[in-house]
Amino acid sequence: MKKYILISILIIAAKAYALTPSKNEVRTLFMKASTEAESCKQLITMLYSFNEQNNAVLAGYKACATMMNANYVTNPISKWSHFTEGKTLLEKAINADKTNIELRFLRFAAQSNAPSFLNYNTSINDDKKYLLKEMVNVKDEDLKKLIREVLLRSSYVSKTEKLNI
């Protein structure tokens, strides 16, 4: 009986692991999602089961994709709905893991690109400072490259700050 329980647990764990996409796959889709509706939908579908409790980082990507999905609908109410849902999900993910640089990066990217009339810009400077300070400690080279690219393109980063990146 114990063997069957152990085997069942191992099978469930293997399925759960197999369903978790790689971060590089998620990051690639994330970058495409800003210009491709299909990539945005694919990212939302891929990350459907993730939330701030079971994987805050993947929940953060799902939140950003949900916000970006507002770009691909025409109804203003739907646009607002997608954006506010994504914003809420992202803030929940960050509250679950406040010092996670990838989540802070996602919020910086989202707030930097959100239209000003949405008033989702209160953490841009704090996140920028955090990213500039902590980027040297990032061991994941793909993440570091992604953060660097976004910071270098951002109008919220000064010329002097860009020289130090």
Residue pairs with C-beta under 8 A, 6 or more apart in sequence:
19 49
20 55
20 58
21 46
21 47
21 58
23 57
23 140
23 142
23 143
24 142
25 46
26 43
26 46
26 47
26 58
26 61
27 61
27 142
27 143
27 146
29 39
29 42
29 43
29 46
29 65
30 43
30 61
30 64
30 65
31 146
32 39
33 39
33 40
33 43
33 64
33 65
33 68
34 40
34 68
34 71
34 113
37 71
37 72
40 65
40 68
40 69
40 71
40 72
41 69
41 72
43 61
43 62
43 65
44 62
44 65
44 66
44 69
47 58
47 59
47 61
47 62
47 65
48 62
50 58
50 59
50 62
51 59
51 89
51 92
51 93
52 59
52 89
52 92
52 93
52 95
52 96
52 97
53 96
56 93
56 94
56 96
56 97
56 100
56 103
57 93
57 97
57 100
57 102
57 103
59 89
59 92
59 93
59 96
60 89
60 90
60 93
60 94
60 102
60 103
60 106
60 107
61 106
62 89
63 86
63 87
63 88
63 89
63 90
63 92
63 93
63 106
63 110
64 86
64 90
64 106
64 109
64 110
65 86
66 82
66 85
66 86
66 89
67 82
67 83
67 86
67 87
67 90
67 110
67 114
68 86
69 82
69 86
70 78
70 79
70 80
70 82
70 83
70 86
73 79
73 82
83 114
83 118
83 120
86 110
87 110
87 120
90 103
90 106
90 107
90 110
91 107
93 103
94 100
94 103
94 104
94 107
97 103
101 130
101 131
101 134
101 135
101 137
101 138
101 143
101 147
102 143
104 127
104 130
104 131
105 127
105 131
105 143
105 146
105 147
105 150
107 123
107 127
108 123
108 124
108 127
108 128
108 131
108 150
108 154
108 156
109 150
110 120
111 120
111 121
111 122
111 123
111 124
111 127
112 124
112 150
112 154
112 155
112 156
114 120
114 121
124 156
125 156
128 151
128 154
128 156
128 157
128 161
131 147
131 151
132 151
132 157
132 161
132 164
132 165
135 144
135 147
135 148
135 151
135 165
138 144
138 147
148 165
151 157
151 161
151 162
151 165
152 162
152 165
157 165
